[in-house]
Structures are given as structure tokens and as C-alpha cells.
Amino acid sequence: MAENPTPIELQKYLSGVDYPASRDELVRTARDQGAPDDVIEALEQADQDEFDGPTAVSSAVSGD
């Protein structure tokens, strides 16, 4: 199993996101910014539908 993207890597592809943001918005933004497949997959598999900030995204992707 591949390692989850780091918080820094995630935020690199999520710059400009206005929070709160939906999972679909995050996936779309990451794709638009050229995120690699592992980042897209991690966002798609996040255990939340809505995120109130970058910390919530990182926590959901890492499974913390």
C-alpha cells in the first residue's frame, strides 16, 4: 500500500481553496493544479465530505 501524501504535499495542490470545502471541490482543485494520482486517490478516499480547513484535510487523509 502506498504511503499517504504529507500535509505539505496536500497543501501544495490545494492552494487557493476557500474553506469550508467539499471533498469534490478539493479533488477538482488538486486535479486542476496537476496533483499526482496518489494525492487525488487520498482525497477521494478521505473519510469526510466537508472540510473546515487544511488541518481537517490532513487528518482525514492520514486517518488520524
Contacts in CASP RR format, 6 or more apart in sequence:
PFRMAT RR
TARGET T0000
AUTHOR 0000-0000-0000
METHOD contacts of the structure
MODEL  1
MAENPTPIELQKYLSGVDYPASRDELVRTARDQGAPDDVIEALEQADQDE
FDGPTAVSSAVSGD
2 38 0 8 1.000
4 42 0 8 1.000
4 61 0 8 1.000
4 62 0 8 1.000
4 63 0 8 1.000
5 38 0 8 1.000
5 39 0 8 1.000
5 42 0 8 1.000
5 61 0 8 1.000
7 54 0 8 1.000
7 58 0 8 1.000
7 62 0 8 1.000
9 39 0 8 1.000
10 39 0 8 1.000
10 42 0 8 1.000
10 43 0 8 1.000
10 54 0 8 1.000
10 57 0 8 1.000
10 58 0 8 1.000
10 61 0 8 1.000
11 54 0 8 1.000
11 57 0 8 1.000
11 58 0 8 1.000
12 33 0 8 1.000
13 29 0 8 1.000
13 30 0 8 1.000
13 33 0 8 1.000
13 34 0 8 1.000
13 35 0 8 1.000
13 39 0 8 1.000
14 26 0 8 1.000
14 29 0 8 1.000
14 30 0 8 1.000
14 33 0 8 1.000
14 54 0 8 1.000
14 57 0 8 1.000
15 33 0 8 1.000
16 29 0 8 1.000
17 25 0 8 1.000
17 26 0 8 1.000
17 29 0 8 1.000
19 51 0 8 1.000
19 52 0 8 1.000
19 53 0 8 1.000
19 54 0 8 1.000
20 50 0 8 1.000
20 51 0 8 1.000
20 52 0 8 1.000
20 53 0 8 1.000
21 29 0 8 1.000
21 50 0 8 1.000
21 51 0 8 1.000
21 53 0 8 1.000
22 49 0 8 1.000
22 50 0 8 1.000
22 51 0 8 1.000
23 43 0 8 1.000
23 44 0 8 1.000
23 46 0 8 1.000
23 48 0 8 1.000
23 49 0 8 1.000
23 50 0 8 1.000
23 51 0 8 1.000
26 43 0 8 1.000
26 46 0 8 1.000
26 51 0 8 1.000
26 57 0 8 1.000
27 40 0 8 1.000
27 43 0 8 1.000
27 44 0 8 1.000
30 39 0 8 1.000
30 40 0 8 1.000
30 43 0 8 1.000
31 40 0 8 1.000
42 61 0 8 1.000
43 57 0 8 1.000
43 61 0 8 1.000
46 57 0 8 1.000
46 60 0 8 1.000
46 61 0 8 1.000
47 60 0 8 1.000
47 63 0 8 1.000
48 56 0 8 1.000
48 60 0 8 1.000
51 57 0 8 1.000
51 60 0 8 1.000
58 64 0 8 1.000
END
